[in-house]
Amino acid sequence: MKVAIFGATGTIGKTILWELMDRGHEVTAIVRDPSKVEMVHERLRVEKGDLLNPDQVADFTAGQEAVVSAYGPKFGEEEELLEVTRSLIEGVRRGKASRLVVVGGAGSLLTDSGEMLMDTPGFPEEVRTLAKAHVDAYGLIEESDIHWTYMSPAATITSGPRTGHFRIGMNRLVTDDLGESTISVGDFAAALVDELDDPQFIGSRFTVAY
């Protein structure tokens, strides 16, 4: 499969890139600084591009069977997420890529009380602005006319190993018997590429946790 990925130099994006390559996909990584892409492979093409430029998004995603966005804004620049989301949607539409899979946030997942995670007591105040930006970005994606999938992580994403074993949910937070919601970045990446290989959630959101 031909896959374009934005945000391939971040922790999650880098892990998704490795997972894509391990499974034999042909990948184009579009990044602001190509020197930060550590991998060199005959099936990997690295391009310098700006996710805020819909013309570039359209050019790089044209002919792709799937587009993955693992973009995440810096703290203090959360408002950029909405600009990027609009550019991404417009670029993917114009480039006529087959589908878009977006790495989103966990804050809008519903808890057992029916509240969004970001509205529950104990939710970290320092990430509330980012969580709200993800909620707004998700709304833009839901309203779009492209083939999209939105993937939320567990409440906590760790640097633990890839096990290949996890549970899948949709709009509700997935928790274990102790009420904890965690996933390793390796298993998160595995679940995302599983969705690319065998689509189950086109036009919807899903989440993974142990």
PASEBA-1860 file (N, C-alpha, C; in nm, 3 decimals):
! residues 210
1> MKVAIFGA> 0.084/-0.120/0.000/0.000/0.000/0.000/0.088/0.125/0.000 ~ 0.045/0.224/-0.076/0.115/0.352/-0.078/0.055/0.442/0.029 ~ 0.139/0.484/0.123/0.093/0.562/0.239/0.177/0.688/0.253 ~ 0.112/0.801/0.271/0.180/0.926/0.305/0.158/0.953/0.453 ~ 0.263/0.995/0.523/0.249/1.023/0.665/0.306/1.160/0.698 ~ 0.227/1.238/0.771/0.271/1.366/0.824/0.300/1.348/0.974 ~ 0.402/1.419/1.022/0.436/1.408/1.164/0.520/1.287/1.196 ~ 0.602/1.244/1.102/0.678/1.119/1.118/0.802/1.132/1.206
9> TGTIGKTI> 0.828/1.251/1.259/0.946/1.267/1.345/0.911/1.273/1.493 ~ 0.783/1.279/1.525/0.742/1.275/1.665/0.745/1.133/1.718 ~ 0.726/1.117/1.848/0.734/0.984/1.909/0.633/0.888/1.848 ~ 0.507/0.931/1.837/0.405/0.844/1.780/0.426/0.826/1.630 ~ 0.450/0.935/1.558/0.470/0.927/1.414/0.587/0.841/1.374 ~ 0.695/0.851/1.448/0.814/0.771/1.420/0.784/0.622/1.437 ~ 0.707/0.590/1.540/0.673/0.450/1.565/0.578/0.397/1.459 ~ 0.484/0.479/1.415/0.395/0.440/1.305/0.476/0.416/1.178
17> LWELMDRG> 0.573/0.503/1.152/0.658/0.487/1.034/0.730/0.352/1.037 ~ 0.788/0.316/1.150/0.856/0.188/1.163/0.759/0.073/1.140 ~ 0.639/0.083/1.194/0.540/-0.023/1.176/0.500/-0.037/1.029 ~ 0.482/0.074/0.962/0.449/0.071/0.819/0.559/0.004/0.739 ~ 0.683/0.038/0.769/0.795/-0.020/0.695/0.809/-0.168/0.725 ~ 0.789/-0.206/0.850/0.799/-0.348/0.888/0.696/-0.433/0.813 ~ 0.583/-0.372/0.777/0.477/-0.447/0.710/0.484/-0.437/0.558 ~ 0.587/-0.375/0.506/0.610/-0.376/0.362/0.542/-0.268/0.282
25> HEVTAIVR> 0.493/-0.163/0.350/0.426/-0.056/0.276/0.526/0.038/0.209 ~ 0.480/0.107/0.107/0.560/0.207/0.037/0.521/0.344/0.094 ~ 0.615/0.411/0.160/0.580/0.526/0.243/0.647/0.653/0.196 ~ 0.570/0.762/0.197/0.625/0.897/0.178/0.605/0.971/0.309 ~ 0.713/1.014/0.370/0.709/1.091/0.495/0.728/1.238/0.461 ~ 0.629/1.320/0.496/0.637/1.463/0.469/0.663/1.535/0.601 ~ 0.778/1.600/0.610/0.821/1.660/0.737/0.877/1.799/0.712 ~ 0.883/1.879/0.816/0.941/2.012/0.804/1.092/2.008/0.793
33> DPSKVEMV> 1.153/1.910/0.861/1.298/1.897/0.861/1.336/1.753/0.828 ~ 1.366/1.723/0.700/1.399/1.586/0.661/1.516/1.525/0.735 ~ 1.606/1.608/0.787/1.723/1.554/0.857/1.684/1.482/0.986 ~ 1.561/1.505/1.035/1.517/1.441/1.158/1.461/1.301/1.136 ~ 1.444/1.261/1.010/1.399/1.125/0.980/1.521/1.035/0.982 ~ 1.526/0.947/1.078/1.645/0.865/1.101/1.653/0.744/1.009 ~ 1.540/0.701/0.955/1.537/0.579/0.875/1.575/0.606/0.730 ~ 1.647/0.511/0.672/1.676/0.512/0.529/1.634/0.376/0.475
41> HERLRVEK> 1.548/0.377/0.373/1.498/0.250/0.318/1.455/0.273/0.173 ~ 1.467/0.169/0.092/1.430/0.183/-0.049/1.280/0.207/-0.069 ~ 1.198/0.169/0.029/1.054/0.192/0.019/1.009/0.320/0.090 ~ 1.106/0.398/0.136/1.074/0.523/0.207/1.125/0.643/0.129 ~ 1.033/0.736/0.102/1.070/0.863/0.040/1.042/0.973/0.141 ~ 1.138/1.059/0.164/1.125/1.168/0.261/1.118/1.300/0.184 ~ 1.014/1.377/0.212/0.995/1.506/0.144/0.979/1.617/0.247 ~ 1.030/1.734/0.213/1.012/1.851/0.297/0.880/1.917/0.259
49> GDLLNPDQ> 0.794/1.937/0.357/0.665/1.997/0.327/0.603/2.063/0.449 ~ 0.503/2.145/0.424/0.437/2.221/0.528/0.291/2.179/0.535 ~ 0.251/2.122/0.647/0.114/2.075/0.664/0.014/2.190/0.666 ~ 0.061/2.311/0.686/-0.028/2.427/0.685/-0.057/2.476/0.544 ~ 0.008/2.415/0.445/-0.010/2.457/0.306/-0.093/2.351/0.232 ~ -0.223/2.378/0.207/-0.308/2.277/0.143/-0.262/2.238/0.003 ~ -0.195/2.331/-0.067/-0.143/2.297/-0.200/-0.037/2.188/-0.190 ~ 0.052/2.201/-0.092/0.154/2.099/-0.072/0.093/1.967/-0.025
57> VADFTAGQ> -0.005/1.977/0.064/-0.074/1.855/0.110/-0.135/1.782/-0.010 ~ -0.200/1.855/-0.098/-0.261/1.795/-0.217/-0.157/1.730/-0.305 ~ -0.045/1.797/-0.325/0.061/1.742/-0.411/0.117/1.612/-0.354 ~ 0.145/1.612/-0.224/0.210/1.496/-0.163/0.114/1.379/-0.141 ~ -0.016/1.405/-0.134/-0.111/1.297/-0.108/-0.178/1.244/-0.234 ~ -0.157/1.310/-0.347/-0.217/1.265/-0.473/-0.171/1.123/-0.504 ~ -0.266/1.036/-0.532/-0.234/0.899/-0.569/-0.205/0.806/-0.453 ~ -0.210/0.858/-0.331/-0.184/0.773/-0.214/-0.308/0.691/-0.179
65> EAVVSAYG> -0.285/0.568/-0.135/-0.397/0.485/-0.092/-0.444/0.520/0.049 ~ -0.355/0.581/0.126/-0.392/0.625/0.261/-0.298/0.738/0.302 ~ -0.354/0.828/0.384/-0.276/0.937/0.442/-0.290/0.928/0.593 ~ -0.179/0.936/0.663/-0.179/0.932/0.810/-0.128/1.066/0.862 ~ -0.199/1.125/0.955/-0.150/1.245/1.022/-0.123/1.215/1.169 ~ 0.004/1.222/1.206/0.043/1.207/1.346/0.091/1.340/1.401 ~ 0.046/1.448/1.337/0.084/1.583/1.379/0.031/1.614/1.519 ~ 0.113/1.679/1.597/0.072/1.729/1.727/0.132/1.867/1.750
73> PKFGEEEE> 0.052/1.965/1.791/0.105/2.100/1.811/0.191/2.109/1.937 ~ 0.277/2.208/1.939/0.357/2.235/2.058/0.269/2.299/2.164 ~ 0.304/2.279/2.289/0.231/2.345/2.396/0.242/2.496/2.379 ~ 0.130/2.563/2.393/0.126/2.707/2.371/0.087/2.744/2.229 ~ 0.087/2.645/2.139/0.049/2.669/2.000/-0.066/2.577/1.958 ~ -0.152/2.546/2.055/-0.260/2.450/2.031/-0.356/2.495/1.920 ~ -0.370/2.626/1.903/-0.464/2.675/1.802/-0.421/2.634/1.661 ~ -0.293/2.602/1.643/-0.244/2.561/1.511/-0.309/2.430/1.466
81> LLEVTRSL> -0.355/2.349/1.562/-0.415/2.220/1.529/-0.536/2.238/1.437 ~ -0.616/2.341/1.461/-0.734/2.364/1.377/-0.693/2.408/1.236 ~ -0.590/2.492/1.227/-0.541/2.535/1.096/-0.488/2.416/1.018 ~ -0.412/2.332/1.086/-0.357/2.212/1.022/-0.468/2.119/0.977 ~ -0.570/2.101/1.061/-0.679/2.010/1.027/-0.753/2.058/0.903 ~ -0.779/2.189/0.895/-0.846/2.243/0.776/-0.761/2.223/0.651 ~ -0.631/2.249/0.663/-0.540/2.232/0.551/-0.532/2.086/0.508 ~ -0.529/1.998/0.605/-0.518/1.854/0.579/-0.642/1.804/0.505
89> IEGVRRGK> -0.760/1.842/0.554/-0.884/1.800/0.490/-0.890/1.851/0.346 ~ -0.860/1.980/0.328/-0.865/2.039/0.195/-0.764/1.974/0.102 ~ -0.641/1.954/0.152/-0.538/1.894/0.069/-0.569/1.751/0.030 ~ -0.618/1.671/0.124/-0.653/1.532/0.095/-0.768/1.527/-0.006 ~ -0.865/1.616/0.010/-0.977/1.621/-0.084/-0.926/1.654/-0.225 ~ -0.843/1.756/-0.236/-0.795/1.797/-0.368/-0.698/1.696/-0.427 ~ -0.620/1.631/-0.340/-0.526/1.531/-0.388/-0.593/1.399/-0.422 ~ -0.719/1.384/-0.381/-0.799/1.264/-0.409/-0.735/1.138/-0.353
97> ASRLVVVG> -0.672/1.151/-0.235/-0.621/1.034/-0.166/-0.739/0.950/-0.121 ~ -0.719/0.819/-0.110/-0.830/0.728/-0.082/-0.890/0.748/0.057 ~ -0.803/0.773/0.157/-0.856/0.791/0.293/-0.755/0.862/0.381 ~ -0.805/0.914/0.493/-0.722/0.985/0.590/-0.743/0.923/0.728 ~ -0.632/0.892/0.794/-0.637/0.843/0.932/-0.563/0.944/1.019 ~ -0.632/0.996/1.120/-0.578/1.101/1.205/-0.554/1.051/1.346 ~ -0.435/1.075/1.397/-0.404/1.049/1.538/-0.458/1.167/1.618 ~ -0.555/1.141/1.702/-0.618/1.247/1.779/-0.589/1.238/1.926
105> GAGSLLTD> -0.678/1.295/2.007/-0.661/1.297/2.151/-0.760/1.206/2.221 ~ -0.735/1.183/2.349/-0.823/1.097/2.429/-0.925/1.177/2.508 ~ -0.908/1.308/2.516/-0.990/1.390/2.605/-1.139/1.387/2.576 ~ -1.177/1.360/2.450/-1.319/1.359/2.416/-1.383/1.222/2.430 ~ -1.305/1.120/2.467/-1.364/0.989/2.491/-1.457/0.994/2.611 ~ -1.566/0.919/2.607/-1.664/0.919/2.715/-1.624/0.819/2.824 ~ -1.641/0.860/2.948/-1.613/0.772/3.062/-1.741/0.701/3.104 ~ -1.732/0.615/3.204/-1.850/0.542/3.251/-1.958/0.635/3.305
113> SGEMLMDT> -1.917/0.754/3.350/-2.014/0.850/3.402/-2.089/0.924/3.291 ~ -2.043/0.905/3.167/-2.104/0.975/3.055/-2.038/1.106/3.022 ~ -1.942/1.147/3.105/-1.867/1.271/3.081/-1.751/1.245/2.986 ~ -1.708/1.349/2.916/-1.584/1.338/2.842/-1.469/1.329/2.942 ~ -1.366/1.256/2.907/-1.251/1.240/2.995/-1.195/1.376/3.039 ~ -1.191/1.472/2.948/-1.133/1.602/2.980/-1.217/1.681/3.082 ~ -1.341/1.639/3.105/-1.428/1.708/3.199/-1.435/1.640/3.335 ~ -1.359/1.533/3.352/-1.364/1.459/3.478/-1.264/1.516/3.578
121> PGFPEEVR> -1.291/1.501/3.709/-1.195/1.547/3.811/-1.061/1.475/3.794 ~ -0.955/1.549/3.809/-0.823/1.490/3.799/-0.760/1.498/3.662 ~ -0.839/1.540/3.561/-0.779/1.556/3.428/-0.674/1.666/3.435 ~ -0.552/1.643/3.386/-0.443/1.742/3.399/-0.479/1.877/3.338 ~ -0.475/1.980/3.420/-0.511/2.113/3.374/-0.418/2.162/3.263 ~ -0.292/2.118/3.269/-0.193/2.168/3.173/-0.217/2.118/3.030 ~ -0.299/2.015/3.014/-0.327/1.967/2.878/-0.472/1.992/2.837 ~ -0.546/2.066/2.917/-0.687/2.090/2.886/-0.703/2.169/2.757
129> TLAKAHVD> -0.618/2.269/2.735/-0.628/2.349/2.612/-0.602/2.263/2.489 ~ -0.504/2.173/2.499/-0.475/2.082/2.389/-0.592/1.986/2.366 ~ -0.649/1.936/2.475/-0.763/1.845/2.464/-0.880/1.913/2.394 ~ -0.906/2.039/2.430/-1.015/2.113/2.367/-0.987/2.134/2.218 ~ -0.861/2.161/2.184/-0.826/2.178/2.043/-0.851/2.048/1.965 ~ -0.820/1.934/2.027/-0.847/1.805/1.961/-0.996/1.783/1.942 ~ -1.076/1.824/2.040/-1.222/1.812/2.028/-1.271/1.892/1.908 ~ -1.223/2.015/1.895/-1.265/2.101/1.784/-1.217/2.045/1.650
137> AYGLIEES> -1.095/1.993/1.648/-1.041/1.935/1.524/-1.120/1.812/1.483 ~ -1.158/1.732/1.581/-1.239/1.613/1.553/-1.372/1.653/1.490 ~ -1.428/1.763/1.538/-1.553/1.812/1.481/-1.538/1.849/1.335 ~ -1.426/1.911/1.300/-1.401/1.946/1.160/-1.389/1.821/1.073 ~ -1.322/1.721/1.125/-1.305/1.597/1.050/-1.438/1.526/1.030 ~ -1.519/1.522/1.137/-1.651/1.458/1.128/-1.739/1.523/1.021 ~ -1.726/1.654/1.006/-1.810/1.726/0.912/-1.758/1.722/0.769 ~ -1.638/1.668/0.749/-1.577/1.667/0.617/-1.640/1.560/0.528
145> DIHWTYMS> -1.614/1.572/0.397/-1.671/1.477/0.302/-1.568/1.378/0.249 ~ -1.455/1.364/0.320/-1.353/1.268/0.280/-1.373/1.137/0.356 ~ -1.303/1.033/0.316/-1.306/0.906/0.388/-1.206/0.914/0.503 ~ -1.257/0.933/0.624/-1.169/0.958/0.738/-1.185/0.851/0.845 ~ -1.080/0.839/0.926/-1.083/0.761/1.049/-1.006/0.841/1.153 ~ -1.064/0.852/1.272/-1.002/0.928/1.381/-0.966/0.828/1.491 ~ -0.840/0.825/1.531/-0.794/0.727/1.630/-0.748/0.797/1.757 ~ -0.814/0.765/1.867/-0.778/0.821/1.997/-0.696/0.720/2.076
153> PAATITSG> -0.593/0.765/2.145/-0.517/0.674/2.230/-0.592/0.648/2.360 ~ -0.536/0.563/2.444/-0.586/0.547/2.579/-0.558/0.675/2.657 ~ -0.606/0.682/2.780/-0.582/0.801/2.862/-0.432/0.825/2.882 ~ -0.355/0.716/2.890/-0.210/0.727/2.906/-0.143/0.644/2.798 ~ -0.050/0.705/2.725/0.028/0.634/2.625/0.172/0.628/2.674 ~ 0.230/0.508/2.677/0.360/0.486/2.738/0.463/0.444/2.633 ~ 0.587/0.436/2.675/0.695/0.392/2.587/0.718/0.241/2.596 ~ 0.621/0.169/2.651/0.635/0.025/2.668/0.647/-0.049/2.535
161> PRTGHFRI> 0.669/-0.181/2.541/0.693/-0.260/2.420/0.566/-0.285/2.339 ~ 0.586/-0.323/2.216/0.477/-0.365/2.129/0.445/-0.510/2.161 ~ 0.323/-0.536/2.203/0.284/-0.673/2.238/0.191/-0.735/2.134 ~ 0.120/-0.650/2.060/0.023/-0.700/1.964/-0.109/-0.740/2.027 ~ -0.121/-0.718/2.158/-0.244/-0.754/2.230/-0.303/-0.629/2.294 ~ -0.426/-0.597/2.257/-0.494/-0.479/2.310/-0.641/-0.492/2.278 ~ -0.721/-0.406/2.339/-0.865/-0.405/2.315/-0.904/-0.278/2.238 ~ -1.009/-0.290/2.161/-1.054/-0.181/2.076/-1.191/-0.132/2.121
169> GMNRLVTD> -1.208/-0.001/2.126/-1.337/0.060/2.155/-1.365/0.167/2.053 ~ -1.477/0.235/2.071/-1.511/0.342/1.977/-1.511/0.477/2.049 ~ -1.626/0.519/2.100/-1.632/0.652/2.160/-1.614/0.652/2.312 ~ -1.603/0.533/2.371/-1.588/0.523/2.517/-1.445/0.485/2.552 ~ -1.396/0.542/2.661/-1.263/0.512/2.711/-1.253/0.364/2.748 ~ -1.152/0.295/2.700/-1.131/0.154/2.733/-1.044/0.145/2.857 ~ -1.092/0.077/2.959/-1.018/0.065/3.085/-1.005/-0.082/3.123 ~ -0.906/-0.110/3.211/-0.888/-0.247/3.259/-0.968/-0.267/3.388
177> DLGESTIS> -0.946/-0.381/3.454/-1.023/-0.414/3.575/-0.997/-0.316/3.690 ~ -0.885/-0.245/3.683/-0.851/-0.149/3.788/-0.895/-0.007/3.751 ~ -0.959/0.005/3.636/-1.004/0.137/3.592/-0.897/0.217/3.521 ~ -0.783/0.153/3.492/-0.673/0.223/3.424/-0.691/0.213/3.272 ~ -0.648/0.316/3.203/-0.655/0.319/3.057/-0.517/0.353/3.003 ~ -0.447/0.251/2.952/-0.311/0.272/2.902/-0.289/0.194/2.773 ~ -0.192/0.240/2.696/-0.148/0.170/2.576/-0.003/0.211/2.550 ~ 0.077/0.120/2.499/0.214/0.158/2.462/0.211/0.221/2.324
185> VGDFAAAL> 0.311/0.302/2.295/0.317/0.367/2.164/0.333/0.262/2.055 ~ 0.402/0.151/2.087/0.419/0.045/1.988/0.288/-0.022/1.953 ~ 0.206/-0.050/2.053/0.077/-0.113/2.026/-0.022/-0.015/1.964 ~ -0.011/0.112/1.998/-0.094/0.213/1.933/-0.064/0.215/1.784 ~ 0.064/0.215/1.749/0.104/0.215/1.608/0.057/0.088/1.538 ~ 0.068/-0.025/1.607/0.024/-0.152/1.549/-0.125/-0.149/1.519 ~ -0.205/-0.094/1.611/-0.349/-0.087/1.591/-0.384/0.006/1.474 ~ -0.310/0.115/1.461/-0.336/0.208/1.351/-0.308/0.142/1.217
193> VDELDDPQ> -0.196/0.072/1.206/-0.162/0.007/1.079/-0.254/-0.112/1.053 ~ -0.301/-0.178/1.159/-0.405/-0.280/1.142/-0.526/-0.222/1.070 ~ -0.565/-0.100/1.111/-0.681/-0.034/1.051/-0.654/0.002/0.905 ~ -0.530/0.038/0.873/-0.496/0.065/0.733/-0.505/-0.064/0.651 ~ -0.453/-0.172/0.706/-0.451/-0.299/0.634/-0.589/-0.362/0.619 ~ -0.674/-0.342/0.718/-0.808/-0.403/0.719/-0.907/-0.302/0.775 ~ -0.956/-0.210/0.694/-1.040/-0.099/0.742/-1.167/-0.147/0.810 ~ -1.188/-0.095/0.931/-1.309/-0.125/1.007/-1.382/0.001/1.050
201> FIGSRFTV> -1.312/0.116/1.045/-1.369/0.237/1.106/-1.366/0.357/1.012 ~ -1.397/0.336/0.885/-1.405/0.450/0.794/-1.528/0.533/0.829 ~ -1.507/0.661/0.849/-1.616/0.750/0.888/-1.649/0.744/1.034 ~ -1.555/0.695/1.117/-1.581/0.687/1.261/-1.451/0.698/1.340 ~ -1.466/0.703/1.470/-1.352/0.712/1.563/-1.338/0.578/1.636 ~ -1.213/0.541/1.666/-1.191/0.425/1.753/-1.074/0.453/1.845 ~ -1.062/0.370/1.946/-0.957/0.386/2.046/-0.904/0.249/2.085 ~ -0.785/0.245/2.141/-0.725/0.118/2.185/-0.665/0.134/2.324
209> AY> -0.670/0.026/2.400/-0.608/0.024/2.534/-0.597/-0.121/2.577 ~ -0.525/-0.144/2.684/-0.511/-0.282/2.737/-0.632/-0.320/2.821
END
